Amino acid sequence: MAAAAPAAAAASSEAPAASATAEPEAGDEDSRDVRVLQSLRGKICEAKNLLPYLGPHKMRDCFCTINLDQEEVYRTQVVEKSLSPFFSEEFYFEIPRTFQYLSFYVYDKNVLQRDLRIGKVAIKKEDLCHHSGKETWFSLQPVDSNSEVQGKVHLELKLNELITENGTVCQQLVVHIKACHGLPLINGQSCDPYATVSLVGPSRNDQKKTKVKKKTSNPQFNEIFYFEVTRSSSYTRKSQFQVEEEDIEKLEIRIDLWNNGNLVQDVFLGEIKVPVNVLRTDSSHQAWYLLQPRDNGNKSSKTDDLGSLRLNICYTEDYVLPSEYYGPLKTLLLKSPDVQPISASAAYILSEICRDKNDAVLPLVRLLLHHDKLVPFATAVAELDLKDTQDANTIFRGNSLATRCLDEMMKIVGGHYLKVTLKPILDEICDSSKSCEIDPIKLKEGDNVENNKENLRYYVDKLFSTIVKSSMSCPTVMCDIFYSLRQMATQRFPNDPHVQYSAVSSFVFLRFFAVAVVSPHTFHLRPHHPDAQTIRTLTLISKTIQTLGSWGSLSKSKSSFKETFMCEFFKMFQEEGYIMAVKKFLDEISSTETKESSGTSEPVHLKEGEMYKRAQGRTRIGKKNFKKRWFCLTSRELTYHKQPGSKDAIYTIPVKNILAVEKLEESSFNKKNMFQVIHTEKPLYVQANNCVEANEWIDVLCRVSRCNQNRLSFYHPSVYLNGNWLCCQETGENTLGCKPCTAGVPADIQIDIDEDRETERIYSLFTLSLLKLQKMEEACGTIAVYQGPQKEPDDYSNFVIEDSVTTFKTIQQIKSVIEKLDEPHEKYRKKRSSSAKYGSKENPIVGKAS
């Protein structure tokens, strides 16, 4: 069940579970784990009207970060000398932990000092659904310690009766501050927290203080403080644990959390206020509270002057039930390619009733691809497209279900293909400063247009040559679909000799290579959005490659360019050799023969990035400190290097030697986001930069090594130090692990699809679109009664209904399956709402208790 917009496209961090058709008894889900999977995708578009410098140089060098609470999980590139920086960076990641705020910080890069935080956008987790899928301008808010509060505190209050020396009776308030959880990092490190505990009233402010806890975001205080609570003179004996109403309304306990600054000023971490009247009906009160900013009303009056940030955010939270619950829905969806006509299938109906077709395409393509059903389904919907195509020159140029399915398929299966084909040349282009501008209006002073033309031609030729020689690397699924498209296009336009090529080139050149060239960061070919000059170069290359790719369907005398300078430049490529090379390439990738090598002759590049590793300690005198290294993982080996691009690895672990990959307890080295690669030698201990990065590395390392022989079943979650394991205190270094390993069943290292999660999203889409499904059902009935389509323009006319009887039957099946799935979902919702008691660690109290 998706708690927010279900449109996020996501490769799961979990291994795909086996499909089953047996339906469990209602209520069985109570005894099983329901996976809660969070993901975030979107785009950091641009900022505008940022505050200028006060001096003569008013421009800033800006970048933006994404933070879960205060933990940075993503950073854009730096946009230099601008007060309206254009970032245009898309992001996607799985969120491996709970969080309270999603924040976007805009920084000013500073070479000599710490980067300056210009402002931020902070969105509460529960408010993310209001912004889902929409581009929105957010005003930047000021950043200070009061606005950076996060975490929660565990508190217990008691009232004891106390007899004083003169024999009078008063109340003693006992405050037990037990622990805190999730306090923020200070300058990237765990803080040194302490708490002040105050009893505050109209005429009193008694304050006490805990001890300082060193280097921890989850301090265990376990300290008790006592305060006397006096009664008014109008006291009359009641129950011994009651305080008069006039007194309790005026007293409250305030807990303030601070970071001990030692030689510098202490930093405020948050506060809670609990009125003593929580003990009105009970002598004891125990709960978790969310820390809050100071309630001092001192808000900046210039928040609108900091500038604004345009964002597109889509947060998804999926509650995935055990696999067998999805059996009937999966079966119905997987029958879609065999339904005649295809418009009467469950998959097609889903795309018809969704508000945005992309919402349906993302999970459908992944599910069908996982079960080898995508090729026949895509072929069937493409054939439906061709029926409405009257001009061969516009074949597959629209934004239909067929084209969207193929676009998504190429993104999923074509990632490695793009890396081996385009990445080396794109790296050369992006790392070079060669000017390729050939528009006379945009030429800079001192530019030579002829030199720029030669630079541009060099890049186009190199890229074109690599593409047309890459057919052996084209994934089999893409080749199979291209073959079907080619055959259908020839049948639809038998008198056009070029249509068989344009049907394929409209996808592989126009929607695949050309898009990847102009947006390499979107396809993970570059870490960030390129700078303005590089984007211009890539745009010119992309335009030329796109036109070259479609040249087989055009006559030599025509050109698709509107700009005169592009027409002149393209004349360099009007040679028979280019046309023949394109035709040969299109022939090869759309033939019936499998072009993709079945063996892995070339290792698949899976992930790379900068992390910290602990010294292996292979020599007695070697210090076991942490060093920054560049890690690279392929399907064959894990290596780390001193710096990116270095060919000589410092250390190599063959993938076949990996025995387990697991998280490492924070207490091991007092560091967050650590994991261990257990292999045939000493374990490799690695610290990632944030929780998202750690989760991604653990996931991909687990997937690539899950089929290894001799994998461990148990591991040690901590380290072996000073003669014993810190986790279980065993003294033998080779002692069997004390905790079961978490890795699941094997998964495809290149295409990791969680079919249960995708089916859950499809279920969520059907439940969100039940009203339109009902209208479609009514439309089928109307058409059947009147034996013809509706003539009046109404809601019915928006649906594609070729066979009303078959479509009606499919809708009935969909409704039946969804109703059966509603039952376990509703039971889980009730169980979840009842289990998370308000005031528990999972559901802490926000604000004052009453």
MOWO-V39603 format. One record per run of one state. SS is the DSSP state (a for helix, b for strand, c for the rest). FROM is the first residue (numbers start at 1). LEN is the number of residues. If there is no record, write none. Layout:
ss/from/len
SS/FROM/LEN
SS/FROM/LEN
This chain:
ss/from/len
c/1/1
b/2/1
c/3/25
a/28/4
c/32/3
b/35/14
c/49/11
b/60/9
c/69/2
b/71/5
c/76/3
b/79/4
c/83/3
b/86/10
c/96/5
b/101/8
c/109/7
b/116/9
a/125/7
b/132/1
c/133/1
b/134/6
c/140/1
b/141/1
c/142/3
a/145/4
c/149/3
b/152/12
c/164/5
b/169/13
c/182/4
b/186/1
c/187/2
b/189/1
c/190/3
b/193/9
c/202/2
b/204/6
c/210/10
b/220/10
c/230/15
a/245/4
c/249/3
b/252/8
c/260/7
b/267/9
a/276/4
c/280/4
b/284/7
c/291/1
b/292/1
c/293/10
a/303/4
c/307/1
b/308/13
c/321/2
a/323/12
c/335/1
a/336/3
c/339/3
a/342/3
c/345/1
a/346/8
c/354/3
a/357/14
c/371/3
a/374/14
c/388/4
a/392/3
c/395/6
a/401/13
c/414/1
a/415/17
c/432/8
a/440/3
c/443/6
a/449/20
c/469/2
a/471/3
c/474/2
a/476/17
c/493/6
a/499/20
c/519/13
a/532/18
c/550/1
a/551/3
c/554/10
a/564/10
c/574/2
a/576/14
c/590/15
b/605/10
c/615/11
b/626/9
c/635/2
b/637/5
c/642/9
b/651/4
a/655/3
b/658/6
c/664/2
a/666/3
c/669/5
b/674/6
c/680/4
b/684/4
c/688/3
a/691/15
c/706/8
b/714/2
c/716/4
b/720/2
c/722/2
b/724/2
c/726/13
b/739/2
c/741/14
a/755/14
c/769/1
a/770/17
c/787/8
a/795/4
c/799/5
a/804/32
c/836/9
b/845/1
c/846/5
